[in-house]
């Protein structure tokens, strides 16, 4: 009976591998072996290899495959590092030439006295940590998302306008995929320059302001203990917008206010619904007779916030610009206007007193009011004005009839910074505000008598 081969001893081959033909010979012999388990190592000859560099070996298997491994003996212990599976042309593995190249890299470490396997393991850990850091680095899009989230959390109702501006003017120039920490000053200057060149000077200032605040949010983000639950870190070192100046030519301070004659003309047109709907006309009258309340704060009134019995209206903190509740005394004219809206609101079962006609769960929009005023001005040959100008008009003309600045400021719900004002009861100054609004109502009504 023929004895089966059990080791490489019966395979006639060179002692070291010098070329591809030697490797192919080894693999063929191993594959043709009758042994059930057949595996052995053959040293690969490498020119310029010196003592202490370890060795390159090919592990030959019964399946006819070979695995290149780097071998190092250190402190009387031998360790192996897999380089890769042998492939003659390199399409699905490592060629002999590539294996030798890798051997020289590892051999250089070994020659330097390093434990190569341990060193590679440490490098792998460092690479993984670097990868984690890279993956946690917030993108510019993440930064903007964080900024918009903070605006929503602070109750800033302009968040949608800010986001739209960034999507239209910024993202085409600074990709939301770019790492936030790599956005530099030159990129911001470039996108602002494009806006200025196309004539959007004022908007360039707005975008500059948005970006400046966004990067400030990012700088605070990593240091905020409340945000340590998030995996995203921005690693910002500075604010790239900080030293970019605003365009002074784009900052036009509003000065338009309606004269006494214009207010008279306006009220007469509104009472006659001259080229304007009764709904829109009553909103404008409400803005005027209320002493120039912010349009948004009036448009977000809910029915339960009007106390017709005590003749007061509460503007809650969530809709107030300064985030403080504001109590507005109601004159007879204001009561009449609010009752008109209240009746309409009840009929429509709307959530807001001044509702959006296409959705009873939403309030009438400020941009809709602006369009109505613009259309009214054009059709009536009335000098153009915007909703904000009504507030300035009331502030100016109320002063002209002797109402003090402090009372006017309190009527218009300005933010006072002194300690007593920061903690004042909203019912305080109500008599003074009521008296002033009644004087203002009398003055307005006398105009149109």
HELIX and SHEET records of a PDB file:
HELIX    1   1 UNK A    8  UNK A   10  5                                   3    
HELIX    2   2 UNK A   20  UNK A   32  1                                  13    
HELIX    3   3 UNK A   96  UNK A  111  1                                  16    
HELIX    4   4 UNK A  116  UNK A  136  1                                  21    
HELIX    5   5 UNK A  140  UNK A  153  1                                  14    
HELIX    6   6 UNK A  159  UNK A  165  1                                   7    
HELIX    7   7 UNK A  166  UNK A  170  3                                   5    
HELIX    8   8 UNK A  180  UNK A  182  5                                   3    
HELIX    9   9 UNK A  185  UNK A  197  1                                  13    
HELIX   10  10 UNK A  201  UNK A  221  1                                  21    
HELIX   11  11 UNK A  225  UNK A  227  5                                   3    
HELIX   12  12 UNK A  248  UNK A  250  5                                   3    
HELIX   13  13 UNK A  260  UNK A  271  1                                  12    
HELIX   14  14 UNK A  278  UNK A  289  1                                  12    
HELIX   15  15 UNK A  295  UNK A  299  1                                   5    
HELIX   16  16 UNK A  303  UNK A  305  5                                   3    
HELIX   17  17 UNK A  317  UNK A  319  5                                   3    
HELIX   18  18 UNK A  332  UNK A  348  1                                  17    
HELIX   19  19 UNK A  366  UNK A  379  1                                  14    
HELIX   20  20 UNK A  387  UNK A  400  1                                  14    
HELIX   21  21 UNK A  405  UNK A  411  1                                   7    
HELIX   22  22 UNK A  419  UNK A  422  1                                   4    
HELIX   23  23 UNK A  430  UNK A  447  1                                  18    
SHEET    1   A 5 UNK A  16  UNK A  17  0                                        
SHEET    2   A 5 UNK A  39  UNK A  44  1                                        
SHEET    3   A 5 UNK A  55  UNK A  61 -1                                        
SHEET    4   A 5 UNK A  66  UNK A  74 -1                                        
SHEET    5   A 5 UNK A  77  UNK A  85 -1                                        
SHEET    1   B 3 UNK A 306  UNK A 307  0                                        
SHEET    2   B 3 UNK A 312  UNK A 315 -1                                        
SHEET    3   B 3 UNK A 326  UNK A 329 -1                                        
SHEET    1   C 2 UNK A 355  UNK A 356  0                                        
SHEET    2   C 2 UNK A 359  UNK A 363 -1                                        
END                                                                             
